[in-house]
Amino acid sequence: MNETEYKLQVLSDIAHVLNEHHVKWAVGGSLLLYFKNITDSFHDLDLMIAEADAQTVKTCLSAMGILHATAPNPGYQTRVFMEYTIQDVDIDVIAGFVIVKDGIAYECPLNQIAETVRINNEDIPLQSVAEWRRYYALMGRNQRVQQIDEWSNQ
């Protein structure tokens, strides 16, 4: 099993637990871009969750791995941000995502699931690429914006 397959196995393990607990969640970030064939790699697993499910997710994932202390980042006013290591894979869990740009706070809630993919018989919900294009633009991640634009124009 290569590194990507291993990370996807860990993702399916997490999905099993979150789905079993009826958590509203979705994949975002570079993992979303990987699933949409916009990029061929991803470093960590970015999981967007509903704020109402934050404590359930914390309980579930803390039983699976290590929760790390995080320092505030002035570029964000995100209400819940948890960093985990689960089976040697880095996981970022985000609820109430807020990006600060030019002194303005932009709300980026988990409103809808664009689609679902299946990994190891587990449903993996995906956020929309269009939403993530907006997020990346707000974050000043111009290379990601360009990748999405090139993909959209194919």
N, C-alpha and C positions, 0 to 999 in steps of 0.2 A: 504494500500500500504506500503510495507516495504522499507527500506532505499535504497536498490539496485534498486527496481522498480522505486522509486522516482528519483534517479539519471539518470536512463535510460529514464524517461519521460522528464527530463530537456535536456538530450542529444538529444532526438527527436525534442524538441522545437528549439534547436540550429541548428540541421541538417536542419530543415525546412527553416530557415532563410538563412543559408549558401548555401543550394542547390538552393534556389530561386534567389540568387545573383550570381550563377554560380561560386562559389569559389572552387578552387582545394584544397581539404583537405582530411585528413584521421585520423583515430583513431590510437594512438600508446600507448606505456607504458603498465601499468598494466590493463587498460581497454581492450586493444587488447588481452592480455593474458586471461582475463576473457571471452571474446567472443570466444576464441579458446579452452576454458575449460582447460587451463594450471593452472589457479588459480581460486579460488572461491570467490575472493573479489577484490575490487579496492577502492582506497581512493578518487582520483580526476579524472577528465576527461582530458586526454592529447590529444590535437588536433594539428596535424601537418598540416601546411598550406603552400601553395606556397608563396614565398616572394612577388611576384607581387600582391597578394591579401591581403597583410597585412593591408593596410589602409581601405579596404572594410570591413574586419573582425573587425577591431577596431571600426569602425562606427556602424556596426551591433550589436556587443556584448556590446558596451558601452550603447546602447539603452535598452539592456536587463538586465544589472547588473552593478556591480561596478568594475572598473579597479583599481588595486592596484599598488602602486609604488614598484619597485623591485630593489634590490641591485645586482650589478654584482657578478658573481660566477667565480673564477679563473679557475675552471674546464671546463668552456665553453667559446666559443667565438661566441655564437649564435647571429645572426644579429637581430632577432626580438623575444623577449620573453615578453609575456603579461600574467599577472595573474588576473583572474576575480573571483568574486563570483556572481553567477547567481542563484536566488531562493535558497540560502543557500548551493549551491554546488560549490566547488572549481574547477576552469577551468584553465589549463595551455595551452597557445597558443604559438606554436613554429614555426618559419620560419627561414630558413637558419641555421639549427641545426649544430653546430660545437662542437665536443668534443675534449678537450685537454688532451692528455695522454703523459707523459714523454717529455713534451715540444713540441710535434707534434700536429698540429691541423688536425683533421679528419672531412672532410665534410660529412654530413649526410642529403642530400637534400631529399625532397619529390619528388621522381622520378616516382614511379608507385604505383598504387592501386592494392593490391593483390586480393581483393575480396570485395564484398559488402554484408552487412546484412540489414534486414529490422526491424525497431523498430517503432511501432505505425505508420505504412505506410510511413515511411521516410527511404530513402536510407542512410546507414551509411557505408562509405568506410573504409576499413581496410588496414593498411600497412602490409608488410609481417613479419611473425614471424622470419624468417631468418635474415632480416635486424635488427630487435630489439634484436636478440641474439648478433649480432655484436656490437650494441650500448651498450648493458648491459656489454659486455666483456670490451669494451673501458672504460666504467665508473667504472669498478671494482665491478660491482654488481653480484658477483659470485653466490649468491643464485638464482637469476633470470636466469642466464645462466644454472645452474643445472636443474631448473624446465623445461626450454625449451628443454634441452638435454633429460631429462627423458620422456617428452611428445613426442619428435621426435622418440625415440626408442621404442615406444609402438607398 
